[in-house]
Amino acid sequence: MARKVFRCGVIGYGGAFSMGNAHLTSLSKNAGMEAAAICELDPKRQKVAAEEWPDAAIYGQVGDMLRHAQLDLATVITPHNTHAPLALQCLDAKVGVVLEKPMALTGKEVKDMIALAKRRKVMLSCFHNRRWDGDFLVLRDLIRKEKIIGRVFRIEGGGNGYNPQGTWWRSNKKVSGGAIYDWGAHFTDWILNIVTDDIEWVSGYQVKNKEWGHYTNEDHSEYTVKFKGGCVATLTISNLAMSPRPRWRILGEQGAIEAGDGKWLVKSVVNGRQMTAEVPFAESNWDAYYKNVYRHLQGRAKLAVTAESAGRNIGVLHAANVSAAKGSAPVKPAFK
């Protein structure tokens, strides 16, 4: 019996990071689906798209693409505040959706998308390809499978530096959601896949450097998540930190794990002695995301990145923003 060919399109083919091209390459050349359509507003980028994907139909309006391209799946690669409206438009047309991360800006947007996807009986997911990062795969296994440091009670993660942000939509808080919605979306997804307990509350804290007034994003963002199992995780994304810190520091009852250069430093007690072992990172495999989507559409695999799991990520990020606006008061997120 011949396998169904799944027709896929992308919405957004902007020049930043060549993300449209990257998605189409991964889903078609590396995962077996068809790159059938591209929707882009900018005529210059339409021309680039046509040159790079001559067999794909090019559209200037999402509605036209949904009416004529006969798609099974659309990937949304646009500014963050447009994710939910565009996803709802596709889902309503009975086209499955993959959203670039972050999935949306608020928990309500995620719930609305999940509800419509269920009514239309189509797939909804978020491109959390970094669940297949080599460093994260090893870290997750060390903690959850091997339990090498025992019960984890404290996680500290994030990225730090000292420099102003650029002057594009990613530094406009109304569009991006804030600085924590960028790399913070990756870190939050990693944290929630290390600690799977329900979330009790989220507390956020933000600082804006008044000297860098040419954009509206905050320059220092951090949040604390309290899990019902007792673990506390803190994420910091800062453009105001001249003092460096490890990308990860994780404490367990029988040891600790710290990020090193291309390896994890695992500290534990062996025969009464404190020992440090170096565990190298594995290879990353970002194409695994769309390979899973392909198998899921065929009915041969469960969806690896469900809308509900991606929604937990947004619940934390949105709660952090709400909490910061309330003076860091604890906030219950939209998803446990």
Buried (B, 14 or more C-beta within 10 A) or exposed (E): EEEEEBBBBBBBBBEEEEBBBBBBBBBBEBBBBBBBBBBBBBEEBBEBBBEBBEEBBBBEEBEEBBEEBEBBBBBBBBBBBBBBBBBBBBBBBBBBBBBBBBBBBBBEBBBBBBEBBEEBEBBBBBBBBBBBBBBBBBBBBBBBEEEBBBEBBBBBBBBBEEEBBEEEBBBBBEBBBBBBBBEBBBBBBBBBBBBEEEBBBBBBBBBBBEEBEEBBBBBBBBBBBBBEEEBBBBBBBBBBBEEEBBBBBBBBEEBBBBBBEEBBBBBBEEEEEEEEEEBEBBEBBBBBBBBBBBBBBEEEEEBBBBBEBBBBBBBBBBBBBBBBEEEBEBBEBBBE
